[in-house]
Amino acid sequence: MTELVFHVDRSTIPADADDRIHVWLYGGQPPHLHTGSVGAQAYELASRLGVQPSIAAVDFLSVAMAVTAADTFVARGESPDAWARTFEIILPLVNPSAWDAVKPLLQRTLRFLSGDHWSFEFVAGGMLPPSLAEIRRRREAIDISKVDCVSLFSGGLDSAIGAIDLLKLGARPLLVSHSPRGDATAQEEVAGLLPAKLQRFAINSYPTWPGVDDDSMRTRSFQFIALGALAGSAISSFRGNSNVELYVCENGLIALNPPLTPRRLGSHSTRTAHPYFLIGVRKIVSILGLPIENPQPLRI
C-alpha cells in the first residue's frame, strides 16, 4: 500500500522523509526532495472564470488532482502483480462530510476506471475557491457570457466533431481541455480549425515528483470531468444557478472497450468513457449537488 498525504499549506509538509508521499496540493515546485506537487496551474486558471466556482466544484477538483498525483507518482511495476496498486489518500477538503457520503461509490468507480484499489480519508482544511478580489485582479479572463454549456475537448476527432455538432445546434460551448505537455499545441491547432472561435479553458495539472513516474494515466478522464464540473459551476453561477450541460463527446463503440484486435487487451484498452464509469461519476455529481447535467447523445 502507498499512502499519500496532501497539504494545502506548504508549511505543514514535513522536512524529513518518511514512508508516505507528501504532496503540495495546488503548489508549484515541490519544497523538498522527497515531496511532490500537483495542480498549481489549475487553481490559478480557476480564478480566470470571471465568477467564483462553488465549494463543491473546487473540492471535486481537489479530489481529481489527488487521484492524478497518485496515478502518476506510483509505478505499476512496484505492485505484486505489476499492475494493481493500492492507494491510501489523506486529503483536506472544505466540506469533507459531503465526500464521506460518496466515498464507497467513488472508490468503486475509480477501481473500475484504473484497476487499482483506492481508499480515501477526507479531512478539514481544504482549498477555498478563489476570492472575488483575486478574480477581479485577472486581466486575462474567460468570457463566460459567451458560453451556455461545457464540452470536453481533447483535440481528437471525436471532441472536434462534438464541438462542430454543438455549433450546428446553436449552442455556445466552453471547450475544456486537459492539456499536458505535447497535447496543448495540437488542441490549439484543432480549435483554430473550428467554424467559430470558442472560449477555451485548458489546464495542465503538472504532477511533479522526483521519483519514477507512471505514464499510463488511466484516470485522466476523471480529472477531465472534474475540470468540466468546475467550469460548469462558474457558468451556472453566472446564469442564475441553472443547470449546465456537460458534453463528453466520444465514439460510443470505442467507449465500450471491445477487443478490436488481439492487441487491444489489458493496458491497451482504457475505460475513460465507459458507461459504468460515467454512470458512477454522474451519481457522485448528483449527490454532491453540482449543477451539471450529462445530456442525451447529440442527434444531428
Secondary structure, 3 states (H helix, E strand, C coil): CEEEEEECCHHHCCCCCCCCEEEEEEECCCCCCCEEEEEHHHHHHHCCCCCCCCHHHHHHHHHHHHHHHHHHHCCHHHCCCCCCCEEEEEEECCCHHHHHCCHHHHHHHHHHHHCCEEEEEEECCCCCCCCHHHHHHCCCCCCHHHCCEEEECCCCHHHHHHHHHHHHCCCCEEEEEECCCCCHHHHHHHHHCCCCCCCEEEECCCCECCCCCCCCCCCHHHHHHHHHHHHHHHHHHHCCCCCEEEECCCCHHHHCCCCCCCCCCHHHCCCCCCHHHHHHHHHHHHHHCCCEECCCCCCC
